[in-house]
Amino acid sequence: MKRTSLRRFSRSSRTRVFRATLLVLALFCLIDVLSLISARQHQNLPAKTPDVRGQKIFIASIHWNNDPILRSNWNQAVLGLVDYFGAENVYVSVYESGSWDDSKETLRVLDNDLERKGVRRTVRLNETTHADEMRQPETDGWIQTPRGKTELRRIPYLSKLRNLALEPLNYLGDGTKFDRVLFLNDVVFTTEDVATLIATRDGDYSAACSLDFAKPPHYYDTFALRDDDGHEAITSTFPYFRSKASRSAMISGQPVPVQSCWNGIVAFDAAPFYDPHRLKFRGVSDSLALHHVEGSECCLIHADNPLTQSHGVWLNPNVRVGYSPEAYAAVKSALAWPSMYQSLLGIWSNRLWRWTTSTKMKSVRITSRLKSWSEDGADRSEPGMFCLINEMQVLIENGWAHV
């Protein structure tokens, strides 16, 4: 009789726990739905594209084997920016290197179109291929890899190209000072996208970024994006972030505070790129890279930017670009993006990952390698610790590789 009572009590207890769990889950779902409905109402308020004409914009870009997107969308989109801002308010600096497709020819077409519009510009088409670069060892940017070779690191190489694209900024003979530096990846975008990005937080930022997609709904630039706690995104789908502040802003469709982003298009306050700061792109030191540590130049630029602490880095979730017309169309449809189903699925996926994972092991690994590196030499420090990952990347003839 006593055993029967205990079994009944146990079943009753399990039932109550099960019902309580369902109730808690239902409450979570209700809160999620209500927050999403509120966010959608805010996002769907009628609004005009912000008018940011009158600002002076330095447009920079680097290219390698990008002919399909240049030909189908990119060239025309750049010309659209010229028409919007006015030729007198724009400088276009393009650096192309070693493409084996028709990128050079398509960029020559852009160069001619810009000339007809009276646009100041630098379009540099370099014949030096990856294979050529790999035959010209220098002191910096080359390391001994686990493959037993001295190889050219990818990030210092990319940093050099980005800095070459920036060069005209400080050497214009007419003394023009630009308000924004706009870096464009090989993405599909519109003038409306750029105007909306530049107007982020009414222009109060050190940098503002779009969201980029190659295979929606998964975002693309995992290498450079860090939430406002300095963590990598926890999921590749909405709402992406581990940090509460970053995640909440994303869900509500507001500018997202982050420590770093790039994501296809990024607008910088131009001031730090001028003297005396002369902000430049860089990689981590070769001596640190030898510890199998790497960081994106597109992340380290924010760690070095003197305006980051005072004005912040922000991701604008309402500016979405794609690496193909199909990807762009998928994230820019007239329907709400992401759908309610995708949003709820993403929120719960994000929640479960936050509940079941930790950043501690990754942090300990990087911290340990940083400590070992700093103890090996005097005055060694790396301000962009949040950018660092457990990788070694080198240039190869047809791209780059992990080693």
N, C-alpha and C positions, 0 to 999 in steps of 0.2 A: 504493500500500500504506500509506503514511504517512497519507494523507487518510482512508482507511477506519478506521485505528486511532484517529485524532482524533475522527471521527464517533462511533465506538463509545464512546470515552471521554466525549464530550460527552453522549451519550444516557444513559450509565451515571451520570454526574454529576447530570444532571437528575432521574433516577429516584431517586437517593439523597436529593436535596434534597426531592423530592415526598414520599417516604416519611417523611423526618424532620419535614416540615411536618405531615403527617397525624398522626404520633405526638404532636407537641406539642399539636395541636388536641384529640386524643383525651385527653391528660392534663388539659388545661384543662377539658374536658367532665366527666371523671371527678371532678376536684376540685370542680367546680360541683355535680354531682349529690350527692356525699358531704356537702358543706356544707349543701345544701338538705334532705337527709334528716335530718341532725343538727338543723337548725333546726326542721323539722316535728315531730320527736320532742319537742323542748323545748316547742313551742307547743301540742302536743296532750296534754301532761300534764294530768290532771284538776285543775281549780282552781275555787274558788268566786269569785264576784264580790267584790272587796274591800269591806270594810265601812268606809265613811268617814262614817257617821252621827255626829252630834255636832258636826261642823264647821258654822260659820256661813257661808252662801253668799249672796253678792250676785249675782243673775242679771240680766244686762243684754242688751238686744237692740234693734236698730233695724229698721224694716220699711218697705217701699215696694212696693205691688202684690204682696203675698205671700199673698193669700187662699187659693188652692188648697192650699198646704202647711200654712197655719195651720189650715184647716178639717179637713184629712184626718189630720194627725199632730201638728203642733207644739203647739197648745193643750193637747192631752191629755198630751203628753210633759212639758210644764212642770208640769201638775198632778201628774203622777207623781213629779216631783222634789220637789214640796211634800210629798207623802205620805211619801216616803222620808226626807227630811231633817227633816221636822217644820215646821209653819207658823211656829213660834217661832224657827227657825234660818234662815229664808229671807226675802230681800227681792227682789221682782220689779220691775224698772224697764224699761218698754217705751216706745220713742219711735217713733211712726209719723208720716210726713209726706207729704201730698199724693197719696195713692193714689187712683186712679180706679176700682179694683175694689172688692170688698166687704171689704177688709182692716179698715177701721174697725169695721164691724159685728161681724166675727168677733172682733176684739180686745175689743170691749165685752162679748161673751159670756165671754171669758177673765176680764175684770175682775170680772164678776159672780160667776164660779165661784171666783175667788181671795178675794173678799169673804166668800163663804159658808164658806170654809175658814179665815177669820181671818188671811189673809196680808197683811203690810204690803207696800204696792206703790205704784208710780206708773205709770199708763198714760196717756200723753199722745198725743192724736190731733190732729194739726195739719193745718189746712186749706190751709196754704201749699204750693202746687205748685211744680214746677221753673220753670214759666213766671213765677210770682210772684217767685221768688228772682232770676230773671234780669232783673227790672225794678227791682231795688233795689240799684244799685251801691254798694259800700262801698270803703274804702281797701284793706283786706286781702283777699286771695283773688281779686282781679280783675287780669287782665293783658291787655296788647295782644297779640293773636294774629296769626299770619301771614295770617289772613283779613281783616285790617284792622279788627277789632272789639275792643272791650274786653269780655272774656268772663269768666264765673265759673268758676274752677278747680274740678274735681271733688273733689280730695283735701281741701283745706281745708273744703269743704262737708260731706263725710262726717265729717271730724274734729269739726266743730261738733256734728253729730248724736250722735256717740258720746260726746262730753263731756257733752251734755245728758242722755244716758241714765245717765251716771255721777254726775250732780249730787247725788242723794239720799244718796250714800255719805257725804258730808261734812256733811250738814245734818239728820241724824236727831236728833230732840230727846231720845231716850232714851239717847244716847251709845253705842249698839251698835257694836262693832267686828267686822268680818267677817274670816274667815280666807282666803277665796278670792273673787275676782271671776271669774265665769263668763260669758263672752260667747258668745251663741248666734246663729249665722246662721239663715237660713230653710232648715233642713235636717231630714231625718228622723233621729231619734235615740231612744235609750231611756235609762232610768235606769241600766241596766247600763253603757252607754257612758260616761255622765258619771262614775259611781263609779270605773270603771276608769281614766278620764283623770285624775281628781283624785288617785288613788293612785299615779300614775306616780312611779317612784323613791322610793316611800314618802313622797311629798309634798315631796321636796327638789328644788325647781326655782323659777326666777323665773316661768316660764310653760311649760305643756305643751299640745300641740295634737293634734287628731285628724288623719286624712286625709280629704279630701272628694272626692266624685265626682259628676259630672253625667252623663258618658258613659263608664262603665267600659269597659276597664281604665285609661282616661286620668284622671289626677287633675285637679282643677279649679283650685286657687288658685296659679297660676304667678306672680302678682304679688308675693306676700308671702313665699313659701318660699325660703330660702337655706340651703345646707349649712354645715357647720362651718368651711369656708374662705371663706364669704361668696358662693359662686357660686349662680346659678340652677340648678335641676335640669337635667341634661343630656338626659334623656328624660322624657316624660310618663307612662311606664309603669314598673312595678317593674324595678329597684330605684332609679330616679330620679336618684341623686346622682353628681356627679363626685368629690367628696371620698371618700377611702378609708374614713375613720372613719364617716362618715354612711352610706355604701353598705353597709359590713360590718354595721353595727348593723341596718339595714333587712333585710338578707338573713337575719340570725339572729333577727329578731323581737324585738329588744331596743329600749329607748328610744333614739331617734336624736338625737345631738347636732347641733344646727343653730344658726345665728345668728339666724334669724327663721322664724316660721311663724304661720299662723292656721288655715286649712284647715277651716272649718266650725264648730268649737268650740274655744275656748281657755280654759284655767284659769290665772289669775294668782295668785301670792301677793299678797294684798291690801295689804300694808304700804306699798308705794311710792305707792299712790293716796291715802293720807292725808297730812296735814301731817307734816313740813315739805316733803316732796318734791312732793306733789300732782301725781303723774304724770298727764299728759294726752296725748291724741292730737293730732297736728299734721301739716301738710304741710311740704315744703321751702319756703324763703322764695320769695316772688314773684320776687325779683331772680334767683334761681337758676333758677326755672321758665322765665324768659325765655330761658335758654340751651338750651331744649328738653331739660330734665332733669326727671324726675318720680320720686317714690318713694311707695309705699303707706304710708298712716298705720298700717296693721296690721304693717308692718315697722319703721317708725321708732319705734314705741312700745318695741320691744325695744332699739333703739340708745340710747334715753333712759333705760331702766329701770336704776336703780342696783343692782339685784340680779342683772342678767344676767351680769356678770363672775364673781360668786361662786357662783351657783347654776345658771346655764345655762338655755338654752331647749331643750326636748326635744319631739320628735314621737313619739307613741306609735302604732306601726304596727298595734297590736291594737284601736285605736279607729277605726272607719271609718264615715263618715256619708254620706248621699246627698241630692241636691237634688230627688229624687222617690222615691216608694216603690219604683219599679222599679230605680233606681240603688242604693238602699240594699240591696234584696234581692240584687242581683248581687254585692255585696262582703261580704255577711254570711251567705252560705249556710253550711249545716252542713259542706259539703266544704271542704277546705283551700283557702285563698286566698292568693296566686293559685295556679292549678294548676301542676303540675310543668312542663308544656309552656310555659305563659305565663312562668314563672319563668326557665327556661333561655333562652327567646327574648329576654326582657327583659335578662338578664345579658349576653348576647352583643351585643344591640343597644347597650347601654350601653357595653360594652367597645370596640366598633368606633367609636362616637362619641368616646370618650376618646382612642383611638389616632389619630384623624384630624381632631380639632378642637382649638381653643385659645380661651381666654378673653382673650387678649392684646389683640386689636383692640378688643373691646368695652370693656375696661378702659382702654385708651389714650384712647378717645374720651371716656369719662366723666371720666377724670382731667384731660384737657385742658380740658374745659368747667368743671370745678371750679376749676382753676387760674386760668382766665380770669376767672371770677366772683369768686374770692377777691382777685385783684389789683385789681379795680375798686372795692373798698371796704375800709375798715378793719374789723378784727375779724370777718371773715367765715369761718365754718367750718361744716362739716356732719358730725356724728359718725356719721350713717347712710349712709356712702358705699356700703356693700354693698347698700343698698336701691335705689340709683339706676339708672334705665333711660333710654334715649333715646326719650322720649315727651313729649307735651303733651296733657293731658286736660282737657276742659271739660264743663260741664253743658249739656244741651239739654232741650227740653220733654219728650221721651219717654225720657230716659235720660242718656247721656253720649257723647262723641265724641272721637276722636283728631284733632288738628289739627297 
